[in-house]
């Protein structure tokens, strides 16, 4: 007998959907999704069936699609299907086949849901799927959010089968004589999730026969712990984060170091900016010893600036590299405007002006490059003895890290730094008694006036 009372109760208690709402069932043809469809039909909910053919198992995949269509006809509900070139997609995006299938599946399901007026998408995860997810997260590394398994509802996705274990699903399928399609790939330990299901979880159940109930109890506790942690993280964020007008977020290092459980708190603070735990651990190790060090995520950059951490979007921290050819007369770089001139040395009068970089033209190799500071940059600052790291030079001038990352660097064609416009030229490119032609690289003053130098 189908567990309709428990099914309806789980939907109500978790507020998955209202009885009058339309649900799109993601149906693979396997036992879990087929049972879900039978439960929806027996409960007389309003639903349709959607099937993805990932073209991975040739005749088997075609048979799964045909079976799903026949089941929709049997239930007299709408049927939607699509086919994907999953292998090509995985190769093109350099991701695993499983990740490719997941991305393609959920994108198409959401499009189908929206276009056909369904309220939610129902997928057939059960309690053992949640256990596998927790174990996978533990093996791969996770924050506390990875320990509460699969949520009954997230956005437009609902999981009404989470009240059942895999053994309970199998028992219902056998008792009710429900026909389904067996996916042969489920029998292979090639995939990580299958390896857990086939080899690991049975061993764990030898230690604890009530494994599913234990994990469900733990899952609920982890949800409570995550709530407590999120509340604390919000308090710390409100205390530490100081946002500037340029979207740079500043964090006081001394206050940060006083926090208990720093690795966990800082990871949670930085997780919305896509920083991984190993990067956060490296950042903490570098707080006292490496001012000027930079840490990157896909979207943001963190810089250690003496007493503060500076968190900023990548596009703010990184300006493009601009090539400068021999015939270029001016160049725009970010919000800076430079003009370029050359003069015969005998006609040139040296001007003391920080906005002017006055250089020996014959020592330049084109194209030049206008770019930002890079780790490891070195040059020979005019007026100093010997070579210096650019980062040390910035520190000696007390230039903040935020300014350093947006400070233009003029690079010669041979890779040497020619000058830091508006700050200092390299001694190798200074004007000498042998200079025949002067190259003038001028940062336009805020009042827009040009210098009279020729």
C-alpha positions as CSV (number, residue, x, y, z in Angstrom):
1,X,0.0,0.0,0.0
2,X,1.3,3.4,-0.9
3,X,2.2,5.6,2.1
4,X,-0.2,8.4,1.1
5,X,-0.8,9.7,4.7
6,X,2.9,10.1,5.4
7,X,3.4,11.6,1.9
8,X,0.7,14.2,2.5
9,X,1.9,14.9,6.0
10,X,5.5,15.4,4.9
11,X,4.4,17.9,2.2
12,X,2.2,19.8,4.7
13,X,4.7,19.9,7.6
14,X,7.5,21.1,5.3
15,X,5.2,23.5,3.4
16,X,6.3,22.2,0.1
17,X,3.3,23.3,-1.9
18,X,-0.5,23.8,-1.7
19,X,-2.9,21.2,-3.0
20,X,-4.1,23.5,-5.8
21,X,-0.6,24.2,-7.2
22,X,0.8,22.6,-10.3
23,X,3.9,20.4,-9.9
24,X,6.4,19.3,-12.6
25,X,7.9,15.9,-11.7
26,X,11.5,15.3,-13.0
27,X,11.2,11.6,-14.0
28,X,14.2,9.5,-15.0
29,X,12.3,6.3,-15.2
30,X,14.1,4.8,-12.2
31,X,12.4,3.5,-9.1
32,X,12.6,6.7,-7.0
33,X,11.1,9.1,-9.6
34,X,8.5,6.5,-10.7
35,X,7.3,6.0,-7.1
36,X,7.1,9.8,-6.7
37,X,4.9,9.9,-9.8
38,X,2.6,7.1,-8.5
39,X,2.3,9.0,-5.1
40,X,1.3,12.2,-6.9
41,X,-1.2,10.4,-9.0
42,X,-2.7,8.5,-6.0
43,X,-2.9,11.8,-4.0
44,X,-4.7,13.4,-7.0
45,X,-2.3,16.3,-7.1
46,X,-2.0,18.4,-10.3
47,X,1.2,17.4,-12.0
48,X,3.1,16.9,-15.3
49,X,6.1,14.7,-16.1
50,X,9.4,16.0,-17.6
51,X,12.2,13.6,-18.8
52,X,15.8,14.4,-19.8
53,X,17.6,12.1,-22.2
54,X,21.3,12.7,-21.7
55,X,22.3,10.4,-24.6
56,X,24.8,8.5,-22.5
57,X,23.6,4.9,-22.7
58,X,22.4,4.7,-26.4
59,X,19.4,2.2,-26.5
60,X,18.9,2.3,-22.7
61,X,18.5,6.1,-22.8
62,X,16.0,5.9,-25.6
63,X,14.0,3.2,-23.7
64,X,14.0,5.3,-20.6
65,X,12.5,8.2,-22.6
66,X,9.8,6.0,-24.1
67,X,9.0,4.5,-20.7
68,X,8.6,7.9,-19.2
69,X,6.3,9.0,-22.0
70,X,4.1,5.9,-21.6
71,X,3.9,6.5,-17.9
72,X,2.6,10.1,-18.5
73,X,0.1,8.7,-20.9
74,X,-1.0,6.1,-18.3
75,X,-1.5,8.9,-15.7
76,X,-3.1,11.1,-18.4
77,X,-0.8,14.1,-17.5
78,X,1.3,16.4,-19.8
79,X,4.7,15.1,-20.9
80,X,7.8,17.1,-21.7
81,X,11.1,15.7,-22.9
82,X,14.4,16.9,-24.3
83,X,17.7,15.4,-25.4
84,X,21.2,16.6,-24.6
85,X,24.7,16.2,-26.1
86,X,26.0,15.8,-22.5
87,X,29.5,14.6,-23.4
88,X,30.1,17.6,-25.7
89,X,28.8,20.0,-23.1
90,X,31.0,18.5,-20.4
91,X,34.1,18.7,-22.7
92,X,33.3,22.3,-23.8
93,X,32.9,23.5,-20.2
94,X,35.7,21.3,-18.7
95,X,33.4,19.7,-16.1
96,X,32.5,16.1,-15.2
97,X,29.7,14.3,-17.0
98,X,27.7,14.2,-13.8
99,X,28.0,18.0,-13.3
100,X,27.2,18.6,-17.0
101,X,24.0,16.4,-16.7
102,X,23.0,18.3,-13.5
103,X,23.5,21.7,-15.0
104,X,21.6,20.8,-18.2
105,X,18.8,19.1,-16.3
106,X,18.0,21.9,-13.9
107,X,18.3,24.6,-16.5
108,X,15.9,22.9,-18.8
109,X,13.5,21.9,-16.0
110,X,13.3,25.5,-14.8
111,X,12.6,26.7,-18.3
112,X,9.9,24.1,-18.8
113,X,8.4,24.9,-15.4
114,X,8.2,28.6,-16.2
115,X,7.0,28.3,-19.8
116,X,4.2,25.9,-18.9
117,X,2.8,27.5,-15.7
118,X,4.0,25.0,-13.1
119,X,4.7,26.3,-9.5
120,X,7.4,23.8,-8.5
121,X,9.7,21.1,-9.7
122,X,9.6,17.9,-7.8
123,X,12.7,15.6,-7.7
124,X,12.8,12.2,-6.1
125,X,15.7,12.4,-3.6
126,X,15.2,10.2,-0.5
127,X,17.0,10.0,2.9
128,X,19.9,7.9,1.6
129,X,20.6,10.6,-1.1
130,X,20.9,13.1,1.7
131,X,23.4,10.8,3.5
132,X,25.4,10.5,0.4
133,X,25.5,14.2,0.0
134,X,26.7,14.8,3.5
135,X,29.4,12.1,3.2
136,X,30.6,13.6,-0.2
137,X,30.7,17.1,1.3
138,X,32.8,15.7,4.3
139,X,35.2,13.9,2.0
140,X,35.7,16.9,-0.3
141,X,35.7,19.6,2.4
142,X,32.8,21.7,3.5
143,X,31.5,24.4,5.8
144,X,28.7,23.6,8.2
145,X,26.2,24.3,5.4
146,X,27.3,21.1,3.7
147,X,26.4,19.0,6.8
148,X,22.6,19.3,6.7
149,X,22.3,17.3,3.5
150,X,19.5,17.9,1.0
151,X,16.9,20.5,1.9
152,X,13.2,19.5,1.5
153,X,12.6,22.8,-0.4
154,X,15.0,25.3,-2.0
155,X,13.6,27.9,-4.4
156,X,11.4,26.2,-6.9
157,X,12.8,22.7,-6.2
158,X,10.9,20.4,-3.8
159,X,11.8,16.9,-2.6
160,X,8.6,15.2,-1.3
161,X,10.3,11.8,-1.0
162,X,12.7,12.7,1.8
163,X,10.5,11.0,4.4
164,X,11.5,7.6,2.9
165,X,14.8,5.6,3.1
166,X,16.1,3.6,0.1
167,X,15.1,0.3,1.7
168,X,11.6,1.7,2.2
169,X,11.4,2.8,-1.4
170,X,12.5,-0.7,-2.5
171,X,9.9,-2.4,-0.3
172,X,7.0,-0.2,-1.6
173,X,8.1,-0.8,-5.2
174,X,8.2,-4.6,-4.6
175,X,4.9,-4.7,-2.6
176,X,3.0,-2.6,-5.1
177,X,4.6,-4.3,-8.1
178,X,5.5,-0.9,-9.6
179,X,7.3,-1.2,-12.9
180,X,10.4,1.0,-13.4
181,X,13.6,1.2,-15.5
182,X,16.9,0.1,-14.0
183,X,19.8,2.5,-14.9
184,X,22.8,0.2,-15.5
185,X,25.2,3.0,-14.5
186,X,23.9,2.8,-11.0
187,X,25.6,-0.5,-10.6
188,X,29.1,0.9,-11.3
189,X,31.4,2.1,-8.6
190,X,33.0,4.4,-11.2
191,X,31.2,7.5,-9.8
192,X,31.8,8.8,-6.3
193,X,28.1,8.7,-5.3
194,X,27.7,5.2,-6.4
195,X,30.9,4.1,-4.6
196,X,29.4,5.5,-1.4
197,X,26.1,3.8,-2.0
198,X,27.5,0.4,-3.0
199,X,30.6,0.1,-0.8
200,X,30.7,2.7,2.1
201,X,27.1,3.0,3.4
202,X,26.5,-0.7,3.8
203,X,29.6,-0.9,6.0
204,X,28.4,2.1,8.0
205,X,25.1,0.3,8.5
206,X,26.9,-2.6,9.9
207,X,28.0,-0.3,12.7
208,X,24.6,1.4,13.0
209,X,21.6,-0.4,11.5
210,X,19.6,2.8,12.1
211,X,22.0,4.9,10.0
212,X,19.2,6.9,8.2
213,X,17.4,7.9,11.4
214,X,20.7,8.9,13.0
215,X,21.7,11.0,10.0
216,X,18.3,12.6,9.9
217,X,18.6,13.5,13.6
218,X,22.1,14.9,13.0
219,X,20.8,16.8,9.9
220,X,18.3,18.7,12.0
221,X,20.9,19.6,14.6
222,X,23.3,20.8,11.9
223,X,20.5,23.1,10.6
224,X,20.2,24.6,14.1
225,X,23.9,25.0,14.4
226,X,24.0,26.7,11.0
227,X,21.3,29.1,12.2
228,X,23.4,30.0,15.3
229,X,26.6,30.3,13.2
230,X,24.9,32.6,10.7
231,X,23.6,34.8,13.4
232,X,27.1,35.1,14.9
233,X,28.6,35.8,11.5
234,X,26.1,38.6,10.9
235,X,27.1,40.2,14.2
236,X,30.8,40.0,13.3
237,X,30.1,41.3,9.8
238,X,28.2,44.3,11.2
239,X,31.1,44.9,13.6
240,X,34.1,44.5,11.3
241,X,33.0,45.4,7.8
242,X,33.5,49.0,6.8
243,X,32.4,49.8,3.2
244,X,34.1,52.7,1.3
245,X,32.6,54.7,-1.5
246,X,34.7,52.8,-4.0
247,X,33.1,49.4,-2.9
248,X,36.2,48.4,-1.0
249,X,35.3,46.6,2.3
250,X,37.8,47.1,5.1
251,X,38.3,44.7,8.0
252,X,40.3,45.6,11.1
253,X,43.0,42.9,11.5
254,X,43.5,43.4,15.3
255,X,39.7,42.9,15.9
256,X,39.7,40.0,13.5
257,X,42.5,38.2,15.3
258,X,40.7,38.5,18.6
259,X,37.7,36.4,17.3
260,X,37.3,32.8,18.6
261,X,37.1,30.1,16.0
262,X,38.7,32.5,13.5
263,X,39.1,29.9,10.7
264,X,35.4,29.1,10.7
265,X,34.1,32.7,11.2
266,X,36.4,34.2,8.5
267,X,35.5,31.5,6.1
268,X,31.8,32.2,6.5
269,X,32.4,35.9,6.2
270,X,34.3,35.4,2.9
271,X,32.3,32.6,1.5
272,X,29.7,34.9,-0.2
273,X,32.7,36.3,-2.1
274,X,33.7,32.8,-3.3
275,X,36.8,32.3,-1.2
276,X,37.7,28.7,-0.5
277,X,38.8,27.3,2.9
278,X,42.4,26.8,1.9
279,X,42.7,30.4,0.7
280,X,41.2,31.6,4.0
281,X,43.7,29.4,6.0
282,X,46.6,30.9,4.0
283,X,45.2,34.4,4.6
284,X,45.1,33.8,8.4
285,X,48.7,32.6,8.4
286,X,49.8,35.7,6.5
287,X,48.1,38.3,8.6
288,X,51.1,39.2,10.7
289,X,54.0,38.4,8.4
290,X,53.1,39.4,4.8
291,X,51.7,42.9,4.4
292,X,50.9,43.5,0.7
293,X,50.1,39.9,0.0
294,X,47.1,39.3,-2.3
295,X,44.5,36.6,-2.3
296,X,42.0,35.9,-5.1
297,X,38.6,34.3,-5.7
298,X,36.7,34.1,-8.9
299,X,35.0,37.4,-8.2
300,X,37.1,39.3,-5.5
301,X,40.6,40.2,-4.3
302,X,41.8,40.6,-0.7
303,X,44.9,42.6,0.1
304,X,46.7,42.8,3.4
305,X,47.3,46.5,4.1
306,X,49.2,46.9,7.4
307,X,46.3,47.1,9.9
308,X,43.4,46.2,7.5
309,X,42.2,43.6,5.1
310,X,40.9,45.2,1.9
311,X,38.2,43.2,0.1
312,X,37.2,44.5,-3.4
313,X,35.7,43.3,-6.7
314,X,38.2,42.0,-9.2
315,X,37.2,44.5,-11.8
316,X,37.9,47.3,-9.3
317,X,41.3,45.9,-8.3
318,X,42.5,45.0,-11.8
319,X,42.8,47.5,-14.7
320,X,43.5,46.3,-18.2
321,X,46.9,46.4,-19.8
322,X,47.2,49.2,-22.4
323,X,49.8,48.9,-25.2
324,X,51.5,52.1,-26.3
325,X,52.9,52.3,-29.8
326,X,55.3,54.8,-31.3
327,X,52.6,56.9,-33.0
328,X,50.2,57.1,-30.0
329,X,49.7,60.7,-28.7
330,X,47.5,60.0,-25.7
331,X,46.1,57.1,-23.8
332,X,43.1,56.5,-21.4
333,X,43.7,54.1,-18.6
334,X,40.8,53.7,-16.2
335,X,39.8,57.2,-15.2
336,X,43.4,58.5,-16.0
337,X,44.4,60.5,-19.1
338,X,48.0,60.5,-20.3
339,X,49.6,62.5,-23.1
340,X,52.7,61.5,-25.0
341,X,55.3,63.8,-26.6
342,X,58.9,63.7,-27.8
343,X,61.3,66.6,-27.9
344,X,64.8,67.1,-29.2
345,X,67.0,67.1,-26.1
346,X,68.8,70.3,-27.1
347,X,65.5,72.2,-27.2
348,X,64.1,70.6,-24.0
349,X,64.1,72.2,-20.6
350,X,63.7,69.9,-17.6
351,X,60.6,70.7,-15.5
352,X,60.2,69.7,-11.9
353,X,56.7,68.3,-12.0
354,X,55.5,65.0,-10.4
355,X,52.9,64.6,-13.2
356,X,55.7,64.4,-15.8
357,X,57.8,61.3,-16.5
358,X,60.8,62.7,-18.5
359,X,62.7,59.9,-20.1
360,X,65.5,59.0,-22.6
361,X,63.6,58.1,-25.7
362,X,66.4,56.1,-27.3
363,X,66.3,53.6,-24.4
364,X,62.7,52.7,-25.0
365,X,61.6,49.5,-26.8
366,X,58.1,49.7,-28.3
367,X,55.4,48.8,-27.7
368,X,55.4,49.9,-24.2
369,X,52.7,48.7,-21.7
370,X,50.7,50.6,-19.1
371,X,49.6,48.2,-16.5
372,X,49.0,47.6,-12.7
373,X,51.6,46.4,-10.2
374,X,52.4,42.7,-10.2
375,X,53.8,40.6,-7.4
376,X,57.6,40.4,-7.9
377,X,57.9,43.7,-9.8
378,X,61.4,45.3,-9.3
379,X,63.0,48.5,-10.5
380,X,65.8,51.0,-9.9
381,X,64.2,54.1,-8.5
382,X,65.8,57.4,-9.5
383,X,67.6,58.8,-6.4
384,X,67.9,55.5,-4.7
385,X,70.9,53.1,-4.5
386,X,70.4,49.8,-6.3
387,X,67.3,47.8,-7.2
388,X,64.2,47.6,-5.0
389,X,61.0,45.5,-5.0
390,X,58.1,47.7,-6.1
391,X,56.1,46.5,-3.1
392,X,58.9,47.6,-0.7
393,X,59.1,51.0,-2.5
394,X,55.4,51.5,-2.1
395,X,55.7,50.7,1.6
396,X,58.6,53.1,2.0
397,X,56.4,55.9,0.5
398,X,53.5,54.8,2.7
399,X,51.3,54.2,-0.3
400,X,48.2,52.3,0.7
401,X,47.5,48.9,-0.8
402,X,44.3,50.1,-2.4
403,X,46.2,52.9,-4.2
404,X,49.0,50.4,-5.2
405,X,46.6,48.2,-7.0
406,X,45.3,51.1,-9.1
407,X,48.7,52.8,-9.6
408,X,49.8,52.8,-13.3
409,X,53.1,51.1,-14.1
410,X,54.9,51.9,-17.4
411,X,56.8,48.9,-18.7
412,X,59.4,48.8,-21.5
413,X,59.3,46.3,-24.4
414,X,62.1,44.4,-22.7
415,X,60.0,43.8,-19.6
416,X,61.8,46.4,-17.4
417,X,59.8,49.0,-15.5
418,X,60.4,52.5,-17.0
419,X,58.5,54.5,-14.4
420,X,55.6,54.8,-12.0
421,X,53.9,57.8,-13.6
422,X,53.5,60.7,-11.1
423,X,55.7,59.0,-8.5
424,X,59.2,58.0,-9.8
425,X,61.1,57.0,-12.9
426,X,63.6,54.2,-13.2
427,X,67.2,55.3,-13.0
428,X,68.1,53.4,-16.2
429,X,65.7,55.6,-18.2
430,X,66.7,59.1,-16.9
431,X,67.8,61.9,-19.1
432,X,71.6,62.1,-19.4
433,X,74.2,64.3,-21.2
434,X,74.1,61.7,-24.0
435,X,70.3,61.9,-24.4
436,X,69.3,63.0,-28.0
437,X,65.5,62.8,-27.7
438,X,63.2,63.1,-24.7
439,X,60.1,61.1,-24.2
440,X,57.5,62.9,-22.0
441,X,54.7,60.8,-20.5
442,X,52.3,63.2,-18.7
443,X,49.4,62.5,-16.4
444,X,46.9,65.3,-17.0
445,X,46.5,67.4,-14.0
446,X,43.1,67.6,-12.3
447,X,42.7,71.2,-13.6
448,X,43.2,69.9,-17.1
449,X,46.2,72.2,-17.9
450,X,49.2,70.9,-19.9
451,X,52.8,71.6,-19.0
452,X,54.8,73.8,-21.3
453,X,58.0,71.7,-21.7
454,X,59.1,72.1,-25.3
